[in-house]
Amino acid sequence: MAGSSRQSSAIKVSFLVIQVAALVLLSWACDQLALWLGIPIPGSVIGLAIILGLLAMNWLPERAIQIGAAWLIGDLLLFFIPPVVAALHFEPLLETYGIKLLVLIVVGTASVMLGTGWAVDKLFTFEQGLNQTRANKLAAKAMNAGDNH
């Protein structure tokens, strides 16, 4: 039983690494595309639009990126640490504007976290509604199929 659990865990980690690598590769490729086309849209936004389109058209199954995307979202706060560490290298600037910068960092981080939380909540609510609609349609089909027999 323990071997099976380790094997399952190894498979999940493998999927995580592959999915995160694919998302990073897509972001990099879209960055290169944006540079090549000379458009002022970040590659990550182009990649997000591509993924959204593929998911909406059911050309990309949700499970193909679910583990990697969940990990990236779960550890999103870690992506805000480098700017804080970089700010510590500018001691004269901090001595002059330290309190103002601290307030800006805290308010900015809180705003991003609240905005992300709000967007995820709205998306989750929307997805629940879609799933409920699908379940209701399947239940109605099952009832109609039962009535015909």
DSSP file (Angstrom, degrees, kcal/mol; ACC not computed):
  #  RESIDUE AA STRUCTURE BP1 BP2  ACC     N-H-->O    O-->H-N    N-H-->O    O-->H-N    TCO  KAPPA ALPHA  PHI   PSI    X-CA   Y-CA   Z-CA
    1    1 A M     >        0   0    0      0, 0.0     4,-1.9     0, 0.0     5,-0.1   0.000 360.0 360.0 360.0 -40.4    0.0    0.0    0.0
    2    2 A A  H  >  +     0   0    0      1,-0.2     4,-2.2     2,-0.2     5,-0.2   0.875 360.0  52.9 -66.5 -36.9    2.9    2.4    0.9
    3    3 A G  H  > S+     0   0    0      1,-0.2     4,-2.5     2,-0.2    -1,-0.2   0.895 107.9  50.9 -63.6 -40.3    4.5    1.7   -2.5
    4    4 A S  H  > S+     0   0    0      2,-0.2     4,-2.5     1,-0.2    -1,-0.2   0.886 109.6  50.5 -63.6 -39.7    1.3    2.5   -4.3
    5    5 A S  H  X S+     0   0    0     -4,-1.9     4,-2.3     2,-0.2    -2,-0.2   0.905 111.6  47.4 -65.6 -41.6    1.0    5.8   -2.4
    6    6 A R  H  X S+     0   0    0     -4,-2.2     4,-2.5     2,-0.2    -2,-0.2   0.892 112.3  50.0 -65.8 -39.4    4.6    6.7   -3.3
    7    7 A Q  H  X S+     0   0    0     -4,-2.5     4,-2.2     2,-0.2    -2,-0.2   0.916 111.2  48.4 -65.6 -42.6    4.0    5.8   -6.9
    8    8 A S  H  X S+     0   0    0     -4,-2.5     4,-2.2     1,-0.2    -2,-0.2   0.898 112.3  49.4 -62.6 -41.1    0.9    7.9   -7.0
    9    9 A S  H  X S+     0   0    0     -4,-2.3     4,-2.4     2,-0.2    -2,-0.2   0.895 110.0  50.8 -65.3 -40.5    2.8   10.8   -5.4
   10   10 A A  H  X S+     0   0    0     -4,-2.5     4,-2.3     1,-0.2    -2,-0.2   0.882 109.5  50.9 -64.6 -38.3    5.6   10.5   -7.9
   11   11 A I  H  X S+     0   0    0     -4,-2.2     4,-2.6     2,-0.2    -2,-0.2   0.914 110.0  49.5 -65.8 -42.4    3.1   10.6  -10.8
   12   12 A K  H  X S+     0   0    0     -4,-2.2     4,-2.5     2,-0.2    -2,-0.2   0.913 111.4  48.7 -62.9 -42.4    1.5   13.7   -9.4
   13   13 A V  H  X S+     0   0    0     -4,-2.4     4,-2.7     2,-0.2    -1,-0.2   0.899 110.8  51.6 -64.1 -40.1    4.9   15.4   -9.0
   14   14 A S  H  X S+     0   0    0     -4,-2.3     4,-2.5     2,-0.2    -2,-0.2   0.931 110.9  47.0 -62.1 -45.8    5.7   14.4  -12.6
   15   15 A F  H  X S+     0   0    0     -4,-2.6     4,-2.9     2,-0.2     5,-0.2   0.909 111.7  52.5 -61.0 -41.5    2.4   15.9  -13.9
   16   16 A L  H  X S+     0   0    0     -4,-2.5     4,-2.7     2,-0.2     5,-0.3   0.944 111.2  45.2 -59.4 -49.7    3.1   19.0  -11.8
   17   17 A V  H  X S+     0   0    0     -4,-2.7     4,-2.5     1,-0.2    -2,-0.2   0.921 115.5  47.0 -62.4 -44.8    6.6   19.5  -13.3
   18   18 A I  H  X S+     0   0    0     -4,-2.5     4,-2.4    -5,-0.2    -1,-0.2   0.923 114.7  46.2 -63.8 -44.9    5.4   18.8  -16.9
   19   19 A Q  H  X S+     0   0    0     -4,-2.9     4,-2.3     2,-0.2    -2,-0.2   0.917 114.3  46.3 -67.6 -43.2    2.4   21.1  -16.6
   20   20 A V  H  X S+     0   0    0     -4,-2.7     4,-2.6    -5,-0.2     5,-0.2   0.916 113.2  50.6 -64.8 -41.9    4.4   24.0  -15.0
   21   21 A A  H  X S+     0   0    0     -4,-2.5     4,-2.8    -5,-0.3    -2,-0.2   0.908 110.3  49.9 -61.3 -41.5    7.1   23.6  -17.6
   22   22 A A  H  X S+     0   0    0     -4,-2.4     4,-2.5     2,-0.2    -2,-0.2   0.909 111.7  47.8 -63.9 -41.8    4.5   23.7  -20.4
   23   23 A L  H  X S+     0   0    0     -4,-2.3     4,-2.3     2,-0.2    -2,-0.2   0.903 113.8  47.0 -66.0 -40.8    3.0   26.8  -19.0
   24   24 A V  H  X S+     0   0    0     -4,-2.6     4,-2.7     2,-0.2    -2,-0.2   0.916 112.5  50.0 -66.1 -42.9    6.4   28.5  -18.6
   25   25 A L  H  X S+     0   0    0     -4,-2.8     4,-2.9     2,-0.2    -2,-0.2   0.907 110.7  49.7 -62.1 -42.2    7.4   27.4  -22.1
   26   26 A L  H  X S+     0   0    0     -4,-2.5     4,-2.6     2,-0.2     5,-0.2   0.923 111.2  49.4 -61.9 -44.2    4.1   28.9  -23.5
   27   27 A S  H  X S+     0   0    0     -4,-2.3     4,-2.0     2,-0.2    -2,-0.2   0.922 112.9  46.9 -61.0 -44.6    4.7   32.1  -21.6
   28   28 A W  H  X S+     0   0    0     -4,-2.7     4,-2.5     2,-0.2    -2,-0.2   0.929 112.7  49.1 -63.2 -45.6    8.3   32.3  -23.0
   29   29 A A  H  X S+     0   0    0     -4,-2.9     4,-2.2     1,-0.2    -2,-0.2   0.895 112.1  48.2 -62.5 -40.4    7.1   31.5  -26.6
   30   30 A C  H  X S+     0   0    0     -4,-2.6     4,-2.5     2,-0.2    -1,-0.2   0.843 109.0  54.4 -69.8 -32.7    4.4   34.1  -26.4
   31   31 A D  H  X S+     0   0    0     -4,-2.0     4,-2.4    -5,-0.2    -2,-0.2   0.934 109.7  47.0 -61.6 -46.5    6.9   36.6  -25.0
   32   32 A Q  H  X S+     0   0    0     -4,-2.5     4,-2.7     1,-0.2    -2,-0.2   0.892 111.5  51.5 -62.8 -39.5    9.1   36.0  -28.1
   33   33 A L  H  X S+     0   0    0     -4,-2.2     4,-2.8     2,-0.2     5,-0.2   0.918 109.2  49.7 -62.6 -44.6    6.1   36.3  -30.3
   34   34 A A  H  X>S+     0   0    0     -4,-2.5     5,-1.7     2,-0.2     4,-1.3   0.903 113.2  46.8 -62.5 -41.2    5.2   39.7  -28.8
   35   35 A L  H  <5S+     0   0    0     -4,-2.4    -2,-0.2     2,-0.2    -1,-0.2   0.920 113.3  48.7 -64.6 -43.8    8.8   40.9  -29.2
   36   36 A W  H  <5S+     0   0    0     -4,-2.7    -2,-0.2     1,-0.2    -1,-0.2   0.897 116.1  42.1 -64.5 -41.7    8.9   39.6  -32.8
   37   37 A L  H  <5S-     0   0    0     -4,-2.8    -1,-0.2    -5,-0.2    -2,-0.2   0.667 105.6-130.7 -79.2 -16.5    5.5   41.3  -33.7
   38   38 A G  T  <5 +     0   0    0     -4,-1.3    -3,-0.2     1,-0.2    -4,-0.1   0.810  52.9 150.9  72.0  29.7    6.5   44.4  -31.8
   39   39 A I      < -     0   0    0     -5,-1.7    -1,-0.2    -6,-0.2    -2,-0.1  -0.721  51.5-131.7 -96.4 148.0    3.2   44.6  -29.9
   40   40 A P  S    S+     0   0    0      0, 0.0    -1,-0.1     0, 0.0    -5,-0.1   0.177  73.5 108.4 -84.8  20.9    3.0   46.1  -26.4
   41   41 A I  S    S-     0   0    0     -7,-0.1    -2,-0.1   -10,-0.0    -3,-0.1  -0.847  75.2-115.6 -98.8 128.3    1.1   43.2  -24.9
   42   42 A P    >>  -     0   0    0      0, 0.0     4,-1.8     0, 0.0     3,-0.6  -0.278  18.8-123.9 -61.1 146.7    3.1   40.9  -22.5
   43   43 A G  H 3> S+     0   0    0      1,-0.2     4,-3.0     2,-0.2     5,-0.2   0.831 110.2  60.7 -60.1 -33.6    3.6   37.4  -23.6
   44   44 A S  H 3> S+     0   0    0      1,-0.2     4,-2.2     2,-0.2    -1,-0.2   0.861 104.8  48.8 -64.4 -33.8    2.0   36.1  -20.4
   45   45 A V  H <> S+     0   0    0     -3,-0.6     4,-2.3     2,-0.2    -1,-0.2   0.898 111.7  48.6 -71.3 -40.4   -1.2   37.9  -21.3
   46   46 A I  H  X S+     0   0    0     -4,-1.8     4,-2.3     2,-0.2    -2,-0.2   0.929 112.5  49.1 -62.6 -44.5   -1.1   36.4  -24.9
   47   47 A G  H  X S+     0   0    0     -4,-3.0     4,-2.8     1,-0.2    -2,-0.2   0.897 109.6  51.6 -61.1 -41.5   -0.5   33.0  -23.4
   48   48 A L  H  X S+     0   0    0     -4,-2.2     4,-2.8     1,-0.2    -1,-0.2   0.909 109.7  49.8 -61.7 -42.1   -3.4   33.4  -21.0
   49   49 A A  H  X S+     0   0    0     -4,-2.3     4,-2.5     2,-0.2    -2,-0.2   0.895 111.1  49.8 -63.9 -39.2   -5.6   34.3  -23.9
   50   50 A I  H  X S+     0   0    0     -4,-2.3     4,-2.7     2,-0.2    -2,-0.2   0.941 112.7  46.0 -64.1 -47.2   -4.5   31.3  -25.8
   51   51 A I  H  X S+     0   0    0     -4,-2.8     4,-2.7     1,-0.2     5,-0.2   0.920 112.4  51.0 -62.1 -43.4   -5.1   29.0  -22.9
   52   52 A L  H  X S+     0   0    0     -4,-2.8     4,-2.7     1,-0.2    -1,-0.2   0.921 111.9  47.5 -59.9 -44.3   -8.5   30.6  -22.2
   53   53 A G  H  X S+     0   0    0     -4,-2.5     4,-2.1     2,-0.2     6,-0.2   0.920 112.3  48.6 -62.8 -44.4   -9.5   30.1  -25.9
   54   54 A L  H  <>S+     0   0    0     -4,-2.7     5,-2.3     1,-0.2     6,-1.5   0.894 114.3  46.1 -63.9 -39.7   -8.3   26.5  -26.0
   55   55 A L  H ><5S+     0   0    0     -4,-2.7     3,-1.2    -5,-0.2    -2,-0.2   0.910 111.4  51.8 -67.6 -41.8  -10.2   25.7  -22.8
   56   56 A A  H 3<5S+     0   0    0     -4,-2.7    -2,-0.2     1,-0.3    -1,-0.2   0.852 112.5  45.1 -64.7 -34.3  -13.4   27.5  -24.0
   57   57 A M  T 3<5S-     0   0    0     -4,-2.1    -1,-0.3    -5,-0.2    -2,-0.2   0.400 111.1-122.0 -89.0   3.4  -13.3   25.5  -27.2
   58   58 A N  T < 5S+     0   0    0     -3,-1.2    -3,-0.2     2,-0.2    -2,-0.1   0.774  79.6 122.3  59.3  28.5  -12.7   22.3  -25.3
   59   59 A W  S   <S+     0   0    0     -5,-2.3    -4,-0.2     1,-0.2    -5,-0.1   0.673  74.2  44.8 -87.3 -20.5   -9.5   21.7  -27.4
   60   60 A L  S    S-     0   0    0     -6,-1.5    -1,-0.2    -9,-0.1    -2,-0.2  -0.972  89.5-134.7-123.0 113.7   -7.5   21.6  -24.2
   61   61 A P    >   -     0   0    0      0, 0.0     3,-1.8     0, 0.0     4,-0.4  -0.423  16.3-126.1 -68.7 143.5   -8.9   19.6  -21.4
   62   62 A E  G >> S+     0   0    0      1,-0.3     3,-1.6     2,-0.2     4,-1.2   0.857 108.6  62.4 -56.7 -37.5   -8.9   21.3  -18.0
   63   63 A R  G 34 S+     0   0    0      1,-0.3     4,-0.5     2,-0.2    -1,-0.3   0.704  88.6  72.3 -64.5 -18.2   -7.1   18.3  -16.4
   64   64 A A  G <4 S+     0   0    0     -3,-1.8    -1,-0.3     1,-0.2    -2,-0.2   0.726 118.7  14.5 -70.3 -21.0   -4.1   18.9  -18.8
   65   65 A I  T <> S+     0   0    0     -3,-1.6     4,-2.8    -4,-0.4     5,-0.3   0.362  98.7 102.3-130.4   2.0   -3.1   22.1  -16.8
   66   66 A Q  H  X S+     0   0    0     -4,-1.2     4,-2.3     1,-0.2     5,-0.2   0.899  84.0  43.2 -60.7 -48.2   -5.1   21.7  -13.6
   67   67 A I  H  > S+     0   0    0     -4,-0.5     4,-2.1     2,-0.2    -1,-0.2   0.936 118.2  44.9 -67.0 -46.2   -2.3   20.5  -11.3
   68   68 A G  H  > S+     0   0    0      2,-0.2     4,-2.4     1,-0.2    -2,-0.2   0.910 115.0  47.4 -64.2 -43.3    0.3   23.0  -12.6
   69   69 A A  H  X S+     0   0    0     -4,-2.8     4,-2.6     2,-0.2     5,-0.2   0.901 111.1  51.6 -66.2 -40.2   -2.1   25.9  -12.5
   70   70 A A  H  X S+     0   0    0     -4,-2.3     4,-2.5    -5,-0.3    -1,-0.2   0.902 111.2  48.1 -63.4 -40.2   -3.3   25.1   -9.0
   71   71 A W  H  X S+     0   0    0     -4,-2.1     4,-1.9     2,-0.2    -2,-0.2   0.929 111.9  48.9 -65.5 -44.7    0.3   24.9   -7.8
   72   72 A L  H  < S+     0   0    0     -4,-2.4    -2,-0.2     1,-0.2    -1,-0.2   0.914 115.0  44.2 -62.3 -42.7    1.2   28.2   -9.5
   73   73 A I  H >< S+     0   0    0     -4,-2.6     3,-1.4     1,-0.2     4,-0.3   0.902 111.5  54.1 -68.1 -40.1   -1.9   29.9   -8.0
   74   74 A G  H 3< S+     0   0    0     -4,-2.5     3,-0.3     1,-0.3    -1,-0.2   0.828 116.3  37.7 -63.6 -32.1   -1.2   28.4   -4.6
   75   75 A D  T >< S+     0   0    0     -4,-1.9     3,-1.2     1,-0.2     4,-0.4   0.083  80.5 118.2-106.1  22.7    2.3   29.7   -4.5
   76   76 A L  G X   +     0   0    0     -3,-1.4     3,-1.6     1,-0.3     4,-0.3   0.830  65.9  65.1 -59.0 -34.7    1.5   33.0   -6.1
   77   77 A L  G >  S+     0   0    0     -3,-0.3     3,-1.8     1,-0.3     4,-0.3   0.825  90.4  66.0 -60.7 -30.8    2.6   35.0   -3.0
   78   78 A L  G X  S+     0   0    0     -3,-1.2     3,-1.0     1,-0.3    -1,-0.3   0.767  90.4  64.9 -62.3 -24.6    6.2   33.8   -3.6
   79   79 A F  G <  S+     0   0    0     -3,-1.6    -1,-0.3    -4,-0.4    -2,-0.2   0.609  96.8  56.8 -75.2 -10.0    6.4   35.7   -6.8
   80   80 A F  G <> S+     0   0    0     -3,-1.8     4,-0.8    -4,-0.3    -1,-0.2   0.517  87.9  78.7 -95.4  -6.3    6.0   39.0   -4.8
   81   81 A I  H X> S+     0   0    0     -3,-1.0     4,-2.2    -4,-0.3     3,-0.6   0.912  80.9  62.7 -71.6 -43.3    9.1   38.3   -2.6
   82   82 A P  H 3> S+     0   0    0      0, 0.0     4,-2.6     0, 0.0     5,-0.2   0.874 101.1  52.1 -54.3 -40.9   11.9   39.3   -5.1
   83   83 A P  H 3> S+     0   0    0      0, 0.0     4,-1.8     0, 0.0    -2,-0.2   0.884 110.0  49.9 -62.5 -34.2   10.7   43.0   -5.4
   84   84 A V  H <X S+     0   0    0     -4,-0.8     4,-1.0    -3,-0.6    -3,-0.1   0.926 111.8  47.2 -68.0 -43.4   10.8   43.2   -1.6
   85   85 A V  H >< S+     0   0    0     -4,-2.2     3,-0.6     1,-0.2     4,-0.5   0.901 110.9  52.4 -63.9 -40.8   14.3   41.8   -1.4
   86   86 A A  H >< S+     0   0    0     -4,-2.6     3,-1.3     1,-0.2     4,-0.3   0.868 102.6  59.2 -63.3 -36.3   15.4   44.1   -4.2
   87   87 A A  H >< S+     0   0    0     -4,-1.8     3,-1.3     1,-0.3    -1,-0.2   0.800  95.0  64.6 -63.6 -27.6   14.1   47.1   -2.3
   88   88 A L  T << S+     0   0    0     -4,-1.0    -1,-0.3    -3,-0.6     3,-0.2   0.709  91.3  64.4 -69.6 -19.0   16.4   46.3    0.6
   89   89 A H  T <  S+     0   0    0     -3,-1.3     2,-0.8    -4,-0.5    -1,-0.3   0.640  90.6  68.7 -76.5 -13.8   19.4   47.0   -1.5
   90   90 A F    <>  +     0   0    0     -3,-1.3     4,-2.1    -4,-0.3    -1,-0.2  -0.545  58.8 159.2-105.9  65.7   18.4   50.6   -1.8
   91   91 A E  H  > S+     0   0    0     -2,-0.8     4,-2.6    -3,-0.2     5,-0.2   0.879  71.0  52.5 -58.8 -45.0   19.0   51.7    1.8
   92   92 A P  H  > S+     0   0    0      0, 0.0     4,-1.7     0, 0.0    -1,-0.2   0.906 110.7  49.0 -60.3 -38.8   19.3   55.5    1.1
   93   93 A L  H  > S+     0   0    0      1,-0.2     4,-3.1     2,-0.2    -2,-0.2   0.908 111.5  49.3 -65.0 -40.7   16.0   55.4   -0.7
   94   94 A L  H  X S+     0   0    0     -4,-2.1     4,-1.8     1,-0.2    -1,-0.2   0.867 107.4  54.8 -66.7 -36.7   14.4   53.5    2.2
   95   95 A E  H  < S+     0   0    0     -4,-2.6    -1,-0.2     2,-0.2    -2,-0.2   0.884 117.5  36.4 -63.6 -36.8   15.8   56.0    4.7
   96   96 A T  H  < S+     0   0    0     -4,-1.7    -2,-0.2    -5,-0.2    -1,-0.2   0.926 138.7  14.0 -80.8 -47.7   14.2   58.9    2.8
   97   97 A Y  H  X S+     0   0    0     -4,-3.1     4,-3.0    -5,-0.2     5,-0.3   0.088  85.5 125.9-118.3  22.4   10.9   57.3    1.6
   98   98 A G  H  X S+     0   0    0     -4,-1.8     4,-2.7     1,-0.2     5,-0.2   0.881  76.1  42.7 -53.0 -51.5   10.8   54.1    3.8
   99   99 A I  H  > S+     0   0    0      2,-0.2     4,-2.6     1,-0.2    -1,-0.2   0.927 116.3  48.4 -64.9 -44.7    7.4   54.6    5.3
  100  100 A K  H  > S+     0   0    0      1,-0.2     4,-2.5     2,-0.2    -2,-0.2   0.922 114.0  46.9 -62.1 -43.2    5.8   55.7    2.1
  101  101 A L  H  X S+     0   0    0     -4,-3.0     4,-2.8     2,-0.2    -2,-0.2   0.905 111.1  51.6 -65.1 -40.6    7.3   52.7    0.2
  102  102 A L  H  X S+     0   0    0     -4,-2.7     4,-2.7    -5,-0.3     5,-0.2   0.923 111.0  47.6 -61.5 -44.4    6.3   50.3    2.9
  103  103 A V  H  X S+     0   0    0     -4,-2.6     4,-3.0     1,-0.2     5,-0.3   0.926 112.8  49.5 -62.5 -44.0    2.7   51.5    2.8
  104  104 A L  H  X S+     0   0    0     -4,-2.5     4,-2.8    -5,-0.2     5,-0.2   0.911 112.1  47.8 -61.9 -42.2    2.8   51.3   -1.0
  105  105 A I  H  X S+     0   0    0     -4,-2.8     4,-2.8     2,-0.2     5,-0.2   0.933 115.2  44.8 -64.3 -45.9    4.1   47.8   -0.9
  106  106 A V  H  X S+     0   0    0     -4,-2.7     4,-2.7     2,-0.2     5,-0.2   0.937 117.4  43.9 -65.1 -46.4    1.6   46.6    1.6
  107  107 A V  H  X S+     0   0    0     -4,-3.0     4,-2.6    -5,-0.2    -2,-0.2   0.915 115.8  48.7 -65.8 -41.8   -1.3   48.3   -0.1
  108  108 A G  H  X S+     0   0    0     -4,-2.8     4,-2.5    -5,-0.3    -2,-0.2   0.933 113.8  45.3 -63.2 -46.3   -0.2   47.1   -3.5
  109  109 A T  H  X S+     0   0    0     -4,-2.8     4,-2.7    -5,-0.2     5,-0.2   0.926 114.4  48.5 -63.6 -44.6    0.3   43.5   -2.3
  110  110 A A  H  X S+     0   0    0     -4,-2.7     4,-2.9    -5,-0.2     5,-0.2   0.900 111.2  51.3 -62.3 -40.1   -3.0   43.5   -0.5
  111  111 A S  H  X S+     0   0    0     -4,-2.6     4,-2.9    -5,-0.2     5,-0.2   0.928 111.7  46.0 -63.2 -44.9   -4.8   45.0   -3.6
  112  112 A V  H  X S+     0   0    0     -4,-2.5     4,-2.7     2,-0.2     5,-0.2   0.924 114.8  47.5 -64.3 -43.6   -3.3   42.3   -5.9
  113  113 A M  H  X S+     0   0    0     -4,-2.7     4,-2.6     2,-0.2    -2,-0.2   0.920 115.0  45.4 -65.1 -42.9   -4.2   39.5   -3.4
  114  114 A L  H  X S+     0   0    0     -4,-2.9     4,-2.7     2,-0.2    -2,-0.2   0.919 114.4  48.7 -66.0 -43.1   -7.7   40.8   -2.9
  115  115 A G  H  X S+     0   0    0     -4,-2.9     4,-2.5    -5,-0.2    -2,-0.2   0.911 113.7  46.3 -62.7 -42.7   -8.2   41.3   -6.7
  116  116 A T  H  X S+     0   0    0     -4,-2.7     4,-2.7    -5,-0.2     5,-0.2   0.921 113.2  49.4 -65.8 -43.7   -6.9   37.8   -7.4
  117  117 A G  H  X S+     0   0    0     -4,-2.6     4,-2.4    -5,-0.2    -2,-0.2   0.907 111.9  48.7 -60.8 -42.4   -9.1   36.4   -4.7
  118  118 A W  H  X S+     0   0    0     -4,-2.7     4,-2.6     2,-0.2    -2,-0.2   0.934 112.9  47.2 -63.4 -46.3  -12.1   38.2   -6.0
  119  119 A A  H  X S+     0   0    0     -4,-2.5     4,-2.5     1,-0.2    -2,-0.2   0.913 113.2  48.1 -63.2 -43.0  -11.5   37.1   -9.6
  120  120 A V  H  X S+     0   0    0     -4,-2.7     4,-2.8     2,-0.2    -1,-0.2   0.903 111.5  51.1 -64.2 -40.8  -10.9   33.4   -8.5
  121  121 A D  H  X S+     0   0    0     -4,-2.4     4,-2.6    -5,-0.2    -2,-0.2   0.925 111.5  46.8 -61.8 -45.1  -14.1   33.5   -6.4
  122  122 A K  H  X S+     0   0    0     -4,-2.6     4,-2.4     2,-0.2    -2,-0.2   0.908 114.2  47.7 -64.2 -41.4  -16.2   34.9   -9.4
  123  123 A L  H  X S+     0   0    0     -4,-2.5     4,-2.7     2,-0.2    -2,-0.2   0.902 111.8  50.0 -65.6 -41.1  -14.7   32.3  -11.7
  124  124 A F  H  X S+     0   0    0     -4,-2.8     4,-2.5     2,-0.2    -2,-0.2   0.915 111.5  48.4 -63.2 -43.4  -15.3   29.5   -9.2
  125  125 A T  H  X S+     0   0    0     -4,-2.6     4,-2.1     2,-0.2    -2,-0.2   0.906 112.5  49.1 -62.7 -41.9  -18.9   30.6   -8.8
  126  126 A F  H  X S+     0   0    0     -4,-2.4     4,-2.2     2,-0.2    -2,-0.2   0.919 111.5  49.0 -62.3 -44.6  -19.3   30.7  -12.5
  127  127 A E  H  X S+     0   0    0     -4,-2.7     4,-2.7     1,-0.2    -2,-0.2   0.886 109.1  52.5 -64.5 -39.6  -17.8   27.3  -12.9
  128  128 A Q  H  X S+     0   0    0     -4,-2.5     4,-2.5     1,-0.2    -1,-0.2   0.909 108.7  51.2 -62.3 -40.5  -20.1   25.9  -10.2
  129  129 A G  H  X S+     0   0    0     -4,-2.1     4,-2.4     2,-0.2    -2,-0.2   0.913 110.5  48.4 -61.7 -43.5  -23.1   27.3  -12.1
  130  130 A L  H  X S+     0   0    0     -4,-2.2     4,-2.6     1,-0.2    -2,-0.2   0.926 112.2  48.8 -62.1 -44.7  -22.0   25.7  -15.3
  131  131 A N  H  X S+     0   0    0     -4,-2.7     4,-2.5     1,-0.2    -2,-0.2   0.885 111.3  49.8 -63.5 -38.5  -21.5   22.3  -13.5
  132  132 A Q  H  X S+     0   0    0     -4,-2.5     4,-2.6     2,-0.2    -1,-0.2   0.902 110.3  50.3 -66.9 -40.6  -24.9   22.6  -11.9
  133  133 A T  H  X S+     0   0    0     -4,-2.4     4,-2.3     2,-0.2    -2,-0.2   0.921 111.8  48.1 -62.2 -44.1  -26.5   23.4  -15.3
  134  134 A R  H  X S+     0   0    0     -4,-2.6     4,-2.6     2,-0.2    -2,-0.2   0.918 111.9  49.5 -61.8 -43.3  -24.7   20.3  -16.8
  135  135 A A  H  X S+     0   0    0     -4,-2.5     4,-2.5     1,-0.2    -2,-0.2   0.903 110.7  50.1 -63.4 -40.9  -25.9   18.1  -13.9
  136  136 A N  H  X S+     0   0    0     -4,-2.6     4,-2.4     2,-0.2    -1,-0.2   0.904 111.2  48.7 -64.3 -40.7  -29.5   19.4  -14.3
  137  137 A K  H  X S+     0   0    0     -4,-2.3     4,-2.5     2,-0.2    -2,-0.2   0.916 112.3  48.3 -65.4 -42.5  -29.4   18.6  -18.0
  138  138 A L  H  X S+     0   0    0     -4,-2.6     4,-2.5     2,-0.2    -2,-0.2   0.904 112.1  49.4 -64.0 -40.4  -28.0   15.2  -17.5
  139  139 A A  H  X S+     0   0    0     -4,-2.5     4,-2.3     2,-0.2    -1,-0.2   0.903 111.1  49.6 -64.7 -40.3  -30.6   14.5  -14.8
  140  140 A A  H  X S+     0   0    0     -4,-2.4     4,-2.5     2,-0.2    -2,-0.2   0.909 111.4  48.9 -65.2 -41.3  -33.4   15.6  -17.1
  141  141 A K  H  X S+     0   0    0     -4,-2.5     4,-2.7     1,-0.2    -2,-0.2   0.914 111.2  50.3 -62.6 -42.5  -32.1   13.4  -19.9
  142  142 A A  H  X S+     0   0    0     -4,-2.5     4,-2.0     1,-0.2    -2,-0.2   0.897 111.5  47.8 -64.2 -39.9  -31.9   10.5  -17.6
  143  143 A M  H  X S+     0   0    0     -4,-2.3     4,-1.9     2,-0.2    -1,-0.2   0.907 112.9  48.4 -67.4 -40.9  -35.4   11.1  -16.4
  144  144 A N  H  X S+     0   0    0     -4,-2.5     4,-1.5     1,-0.2    -2,-0.2   0.887 111.0  50.5 -66.0 -37.9  -36.7   11.4  -20.0
  145  145 A A  H  X S+     0   0    0     -4,-2.7     4,-0.6     1,-0.2    -1,-0.2   0.882 110.8  49.8 -66.7 -36.8  -34.9    8.2  -21.0
  146  146 A G  H  < S+     0   0    0     -4,-2.0     3,-0.5     1,-0.2    -2,-0.2   0.841 108.6  52.5 -68.7 -33.9  -36.5    6.4  -18.0
  147  147 A D  H  < S+     0   0    0     -4,-1.9    -1,-0.2     1,-0.2    -2,-0.2   0.800 103.5  58.0 -72.1 -28.5  -39.9    7.7  -19.0
  148  148 A N  H  <        0   0    0     -4,-1.5    -1,-0.2     1,-0.2    -2,-0.2   0.670 360.0 360.0 -76.9 -15.6  -39.6    6.4  -22.6
  149  149 A H     <        0   0    0     -4,-0.6    -1,-0.2    -3,-0.5    -2,-0.2   0.444 360.0 360.0 -95.2 360.0  -39.0    2.8  -21.4
